[in-house]
Amino acid sequence: MSLRNMLNSHGRACSIGDLLLDLFLWIIAFICLGIPSWLIFNSWNKSRLLNQRLEQCDNTLLTDSSVKVTQIVSAPIGTTVTENATLVVAQVPSNQIR
């Protein structure tokens, strides 16, 4: 059976041009479905990875270019804020009376 004898769904003979047009339209359809699917997956994956890094208290989040860090400080007037300071708890000597 040759391509010239093939019939399409309307009973007409299919030409190579019709087959190429159908193939082109299918490729466009896959692209139109693939790009939004990839965007949705990519945003979900970035959100999942960010949540994972937050749960692990990843210090590299402070300097990561893909993350915007907004510092919110609520302190009395005159307080000095040091960026990226590490909190150190001082040991109170046990021989002192409170």
C-alpha positions as a Markdown table, in Angstrom:
| # | Residue | x | y | z |
|---|---|---|---|---|
| 1 | Met | 0.0 | 0.0 | 0.0 |
| 2 | Ser | 1.6 | 3.3 | -1.1 |
| 3 | Leu | 1.1 | 6.7 | 0.5 |
| 4 | Arg | -1.0 | 7.8 | -2.4 |
| 5 | Asn | -3.6 | 5.1 | -1.7 |
| 6 | Met | -3.9 | 6.0 | 2.0 |
| 7 | Leu | -7.1 | 7.7 | 3.0 |
| 8 | Asn | -7.5 | 10.2 | 5.8 |
| 9 | Ser | -10.4 | 10.3 | 8.2 |
| 10 | His | -12.6 | 12.1 | 5.7 |
| 11 | Gly | -12.1 | 9.6 | 3.0 |
| 12 | Arg | -9.8 | 11.8 | 0.9 |
| 13 | Ala | -6.4 | 10.6 | -0.3 |
| 14 | Cys | -3.5 | 11.8 | 1.9 |
| 15 | Ser | -0.6 | 13.5 | 0.3 |
| 16 | Ile | 2.9 | 13.8 | 1.7 |
| 17 | Gly | 2.2 | 17.5 | 2.3 |
| 18 | Asp | -0.8 | 16.6 | 4.5 |
| 19 | Leu | 1.3 | 14.2 | 6.5 |
| 20 | Leu | 4.0 | 16.8 | 7.0 |
| 21 | Leu | 1.5 | 19.4 | 8.1 |
| 22 | Asp | 0.0 | 16.9 | 10.6 |
| 23 | Leu | 3.5 | 16.1 | 11.9 |
| 24 | Phe | 4.3 | 19.8 | 12.2 |
| 25 | Leu | 1.0 | 20.5 | 14.1 |
| 26 | Trp | 1.7 | 17.6 | 16.5 |
| 27 | Ile | 5.2 | 19.0 | 17.2 |
| 28 | Ile | 3.7 | 22.4 | 17.9 |
| 29 | Ala | 1.1 | 20.8 | 20.2 |
| 30 | Phe | 3.8 | 18.9 | 22.2 |
| 31 | Ile | 5.8 | 22.2 | 22.5 |
| 32 | Cys | 2.7 | 24.1 | 23.7 |
| 33 | Leu | 2.0 | 21.4 | 26.3 |
| 34 | Gly | 5.7 | 20.9 | 27.3 |
| 35 | Ile | 6.7 | 24.4 | 28.1 |
| 36 | Pro | 3.9 | 25.1 | 30.7 |
| 37 | Ser | 4.5 | 21.6 | 32.1 |
| 38 | Trp | 8.2 | 22.3 | 32.5 |
| 39 | Leu | 7.5 | 25.7 | 34.1 |
| 40 | Ile | 5.1 | 24.2 | 36.6 |
| 41 | Phe | 7.5 | 21.4 | 37.5 |
| 42 | Asn | 10.4 | 23.8 | 37.8 |
| 43 | Ser | 8.6 | 26.2 | 40.1 |
| 44 | Trp | 7.4 | 23.3 | 42.3 |
| 45 | Asn | 10.9 | 21.8 | 42.5 |
| 46 | Lys | 12.4 | 25.2 | 43.4 |
| 47 | Ser | 9.8 | 25.7 | 46.2 |
| 48 | Arg | 10.5 | 22.1 | 47.4 |
| 49 | Leu | 14.3 | 22.7 | 47.5 |
| 50 | Leu | 13.9 | 26.0 | 49.3 |
| 51 | Asn | 11.7 | 24.5 | 51.9 |
| 52 | Gln | 14.2 | 21.7 | 52.4 |
| 53 | Arg | 17.1 | 24.2 | 52.8 |
| 54 | Leu | 15.0 | 26.3 | 55.3 |
| 55 | Glu | 14.3 | 23.2 | 57.4 |
| 56 | Gln | 18.0 | 22.4 | 57.4 |
| 57 | Cys | 18.9 | 26.0 | 58.4 |
| 58 | Asp | 21.2 | 26.3 | 55.4 |
| 59 | Asn | 23.5 | 29.3 | 55.9 |
| 60 | Thr | 24.3 | 29.5 | 52.2 |
| 61 | Leu | 20.7 | 30.9 | 51.7 |
| 62 | Leu | 22.0 | 34.3 | 53.0 |
| 63 | Thr | 24.4 | 34.7 | 50.1 |
| 64 | Asp | 22.6 | 32.7 | 47.4 |
| 65 | Ser | 21.8 | 34.9 | 44.3 |
| 66 | Ser | 18.6 | 33.0 | 43.6 |
| 67 | Val | 17.1 | 34.0 | 46.9 |
| 68 | Lys | 16.1 | 37.4 | 48.0 |
| 69 | Val | 16.6 | 38.0 | 51.7 |
| 70 | Thr | 14.7 | 40.7 | 53.5 |
| 71 | Gln | 15.9 | 41.6 | 56.9 |
| 72 | Ile | 13.2 | 42.7 | 59.4 |
| 73 | Val | 14.5 | 44.0 | 62.7 |
| 74 | Ser | 12.3 | 45.1 | 65.6 |
| 75 | Ala | 14.6 | 46.6 | 68.2 |
| 76 | Pro | 14.7 | 49.6 | 70.5 |
| 77 | Ile | 16.1 | 52.9 | 69.1 |
| 78 | Gly | 19.9 | 53.0 | 69.4 |
| 79 | Thr | 20.3 | 49.2 | 69.0 |
| 80 | Thr | 23.2 | 48.2 | 66.7 |
| 81 | Val | 22.3 | 45.5 | 64.2 |
| 82 | Thr | 25.2 | 43.4 | 62.9 |
| 83 | Glu | 24.5 | 41.6 | 59.6 |
| 84 | Asn | 25.1 | 37.8 | 59.5 |
| 85 | Ala | 26.1 | 37.7 | 63.1 |
| 86 | Thr | 26.2 | 34.3 | 64.8 |
| 87 | Leu | 24.4 | 34.0 | 68.1 |
| 88 | Val | 26.7 | 32.9 | 70.9 |
| 89 | Val | 25.2 | 32.1 | 74.3 |
| 90 | Ala | 27.6 | 33.0 | 77.1 |
| 91 | Gln | 28.0 | 30.5 | 80.0 |
| 92 | Val | 27.1 | 31.9 | 83.4 |
| 93 | Pro | 29.7 | 30.8 | 86.0 |
| 94 | Ser | 28.0 | 28.5 | 88.5 |
| 95 | Asn | 29.7 | 30.2 | 91.5 |
| 96 | Gln | 27.9 | 33.5 | 91.1 |
| 97 | Ile | 24.7 | 34.4 | 92.9 |
| 98 | Arg | 21.9 | 35.7 | 90.8 |
